[in-house]
């Protein structure tokens, strides 16, 4: 191998995402479309990494109909990669890995709903009220719906969301109903709020809270935000608070959001994004996933997925101190944004 070829080879190995791709391909071949779910990156970023690995002579690809199948160049390259200490990954199957992560999240947040554990594990000894106040809720909010406030979230989408009377609002990852109830007061009797959550115990808690607070304009549906149980083009406003980071396939979430929104609809999201990338070990850590860190994306990757779904974006706020204050110093920040359909002509 020539010196410049060696330099290109070792440079290609100097990235966690590319190492993850190689580790999976050492086990068996994959379609290019699989790597977004495996790595947590958007397809544009994945394509760039695949190109670098091919140019370094590490990977090859073949077209099978509309699919592009990637594999290690040859057996000699496999030996060379393994001699470099790159391990085969046994858990690369996107569907299996995604399902496993969802089960981890369901179990954790089911325990939170049942008060078996307090909080998602991100905020130390802070009380629910202290957490909620620190991320933008008023004392009136927390006192009015104390049974629904579980101290979860990284912002207050109901505060930045331009919710008005008569709106149909969709709450992605509605939990115990805290944001849904705040939104329900704003939309009034002529509006409606639909909360979607995949955890059965959360849905039960939210429905019980709706009865407690006597809301008849709120409905809670059990479902996956990657495949929303909501009619196409039926929603005025989508809100989501620190939930999308928990979804294995965030691109599906944003495509589904685009589908259910009316043409002039808007989406208001508060979510965790990364300032620096995590190791693969950190990404697969169950506690970090449930604490809204392990599944988070780099900011540009996150915004890229929203744009790829057809949205324009306006960033409302960025809290870079939350990593030190609530997330044990991990390189994360809370991102608040407004998104609307690119062809709707809104601003």
Secondary structure, DSSP 4 states (H G I P E B T S, - for coil): --HHHHHHHHHHTS-HHHHHHHHHHTTS-EEGGGHHHHHT--HHHHHHHHHHHHHTTSEEEEEETTEEEEEES-HHHHHHHHHTTPPPPS---HHHHHHHHHHHHHHHHHHHHTTSS-SSSSSTT--HHHHHHHTT--HHHHHHTTTT--S--SS-HHHHS---TT-EEEEET-TTSHHHHHHHHHH-TT-EEEEEES-HHHHHHHHHHHHHTT-SSEEEEE-BTTB-SS-TT-EEEEEEES-GGG-S-HHHHHHHHHHHEEEEEEEEEEEEEESSPPPHHHHT-HHHHHTTSTT--BHHHHHHHHHHTTEEEEEEEEETTHHHHHSTT-SEEEEEEEEEETTS---
